[in-house]
């Protein structure tokens, strides 16, 4: 067999490189270049897509973009928004709001004939308790919950 007929596989190292004491790196530059080109193309497409979506959404009206006017008061916050304090038609802070609520509850308790103890807790009159106890049956219910 002659030397020209014996072929080494394509991935076999060059005999001259082996004589120098190292093997060449089998990195394929063409595949790496195509990977970088693909990545750059994807990045350009993604940035264009995001830019297009943002440009499309900028034209949509938002609730906060409405012009404010003293003549035409706002209808209120958008539906589903939490009621923040203070608000234009509710200009009190939470501790004032809680104090007003307690005063209203105390007025209701006094109208019902309940008395308040020294700690501010409502005390149900004994006559109301005995009337409710007389109306309720003394036997526990044997029917299950529905």
C-alpha positions in Angstrom: 0.0 0.0 0.0 1.3 3.3 -0.9 1.3 6.3 1.4 -1.2 8.3 -0.7 -3.8 5.6 -0.5 -3.9 5.5 3.3 -6.2 8.1 4.6 -6.8 9.3 8.1 -10.3 10.3 9.3 -11.0 14.0 9.1 -10.9 14.4 12.9 -7.5 12.8 13.3 -4.8 15.2 14.4 -2.1 16.3 12.0 1.1 14.2 12.5 3.2 17.4 12.5 1.2 18.7 15.4 1.7 15.5 17.4 5.4 15.8 16.7 5.4 19.3 18.2 3.7 17.9 21.3 0.1 19.1 21.1 -3.1 18.5 19.2 -5.1 21.2 17.5 -8.4 22.2 19.0 -11.3 20.7 17.1 -13.5 23.8 17.4 -15.6 24.5 14.4 -15.5 28.2 13.8 -18.3 28.1 11.2 -20.8 26.7 13.8 -19.7 29.3 16.3 -20.2 32.1 13.8 -23.7 30.9 12.9 -24.6 30.6 16.6 -23.5 34.2 17.2 -25.4 35.4 14.1 -28.5 33.6 15.3 -28.2 35.1 18.8 -27.9 38.6 17.4 -30.8 38.0 15.0 -33.0 36.8 18.0 -31.9 39.8 20.1 -32.9 42.2 17.3 -36.2 40.5 16.8 -37.0 40.5 20.5 -36.1 44.2 20.9 -38.2 45.1 17.9 -41.1 43.1 19.3 -40.9 44.7 22.7 -40.6 48.2 21.1 -43.7 47.5 18.9 -45.7 46.4 22.0 -44.7 49.4 24.0 -45.5 51.8 21.1 -48.9 50.1 20.7 -49.7 50.4 24.5 -48.7 54.1 24.7 -51.7 55.1 22.6 -54.2 53.5 24.9 -55.9 55.9 27.4 -55.3 55.3 31.1 -57.4 56.4 34.1 -54.6 58.4 35.6 -54.1 60.4 32.3 -57.5 62.1 32.5 -57.2 65.9 32.9 -58.2 67.0 36.4 -60.7 69.8 36.8 -62.2 71.8 39.7 -65.4 72.3 37.8 -66.0 68.6 37.1 -65.0 66.5 40.1 -63.7 63.0 39.6 -66.2 60.3 39.8 -63.9 58.5 42.3 -61.3 55.8 42.1 -61.5 53.1 39.5 -63.7 50.1 40.4 -61.8 47.6 42.5 -59.3 50.0 43.8 -58.8 50.1 47.6 -60.1 53.1 49.5 -57.1 55.0 50.6 -57.2 57.5 53.4 -57.5 60.4 53.3 -59.5 60.8 50.1 -61.2 63.8 48.5 -64.6 63.0 50.0 -63.3 61.3 53.1 -60.6 63.6 54.5 -59.8 61.9 57.8 -57.0 59.8 58.9 -57.5 56.2 60.2 -57.5 57.0 63.9 -60.2 59.6 63.4 -62.1 57.2 61.3 -61.9 54.5 64.1 -63.0 57.0 66.8 -66.1 58.1 64.7 -66.9 54.4 64.2 -66.7 53.7 68.0 -68.9 56.7 68.8 -71.5 55.5 66.3 -71.5 52.0 67.8 -71.8 53.5 71.4 -74.9 55.5 70.2 -76.5 52.3 68.8 -75.7 50.4 72.0 -77.4 53.1 74.2 -80.4 53.1 71.9 -80.8 49.4 72.5 -80.6 49.9 76.2 -77.2 48.3 76.6 -74.8 49.8 79.1 -71.0 50.3 78.7 -68.7 49.1 81.4 -65.5 50.9 82.5 -63.5 49.4 79.7 -65.9 50.6 77.0 -67.4 47.2 76.3 -71.1 46.8 75.9 -73.0 44.8 78.5 -76.2 43.1 77.4 -79.0 43.6 79.9 -80.1 40.5 81.9 -83.7 41.0 80.7 -82.6 40.6 77.1 -80.6 37.5 77.9 -83.5 35.9 79.8 -85.9 36.7 77.0 -83.7 35.1 74.4 -83.1 32.1 76.6 -86.8 31.6 77.1 -87.5 31.7 73.4 -84.8 29.2 72.5 -85.5 25.5 73.1 -83.7 23.8 75.9 -83.0 20.6 73.9 -80.1 20.6 71.4 -81.0 20.1 67.8 -80.6 16.6 66.4 -80.7 17.6 62.8 -77.4 18.0 60.9 -76.3 21.2 59.3 -77.6 21.7 55.8 
